[in-house]
Amino acid sequence: MMESFLAFGVAASSGEPPVFMSFLPLVFMFVIFYFLLIRPQQRRQKEHQNFVNAVQKNDEVVTTGGIHGTVVQVKDATVVIRVADNVRIEVEKGCLSRKKGQAS
């Protein structure tokens, strides 16, 4: 049993890199994922939330389902959209994708 501790001590002092160096590639990959995936997604979510909160009457919008219409009433959690003459639908605010004419 004592020999295994000595062998470990000799191996550790014989020029092998420190243990934290083996985690460096993992940390580097996390940083890459953060800047390429997580941060842009958070920015898109924030922009969408700002858009949803700023929706007003007479805005022309597109839903996530692809329905184009004009907002006729804004409620707390929903909006009423006119999609044709005498045709109105009520959808959740979160289902609004973008204003008409904006890139998706």
Secondary structure in CASP SS format (residue, H / E / C, confidence):
PFRMAT SS
TARGET T0000
AUTHOR 0000-0000-0000
METHOD secondary structure of the structure
MODEL  1
M C 1.00
M H 1.00
E H 1.00
S H 1.00
F H 1.00
L H 1.00
A H 1.00
F H 1.00
G H 1.00
V H 1.00
A H 1.00
A H 1.00
S C 1.00
S C 1.00
G C 1.00
E C 1.00
P C 1.00
P C 1.00
V H 1.00
F H 1.00
M H 1.00
S H 1.00
F H 1.00
L H 1.00
P H 1.00
L H 1.00
V H 1.00
F H 1.00
M H 1.00
F H 1.00
V H 1.00
I H 1.00
F H 1.00
Y H 1.00
F H 1.00
L H 1.00
L H 1.00
I H 1.00
R H 1.00
P H 1.00
Q H 1.00
Q H 1.00
R H 1.00
R H 1.00
Q H 1.00
K H 1.00
E H 1.00
H H 1.00
Q H 1.00
N H 1.00
F H 1.00
V H 1.00
N H 1.00
A H 1.00
V C 1.00
Q C 1.00
K C 1.00
N C 1.00
D C 1.00
E E 1.00
V E 1.00
V E 1.00
T E 1.00
T C 1.00
G C 1.00
G C 1.00
I C 1.00
H E 1.00
G E 1.00
T E 1.00
V E 1.00
V E 1.00
Q E 1.00
V E 1.00
K C 1.00
D C 1.00
A C 1.00
T E 1.00
V E 1.00
V E 1.00
I E 1.00
R E 1.00
V E 1.00
A E 1.00
D C 1.00
N C 1.00
V E 1.00
R E 1.00
I E 1.00
E E 1.00
V E 1.00
E E 1.00
K H 1.00
G H 1.00
C H 1.00
L E 1.00
S E 1.00
R E 1.00
K E 1.00
K C 1.00
G C 1.00
Q C 1.00
A C 1.00
S C 1.00
END
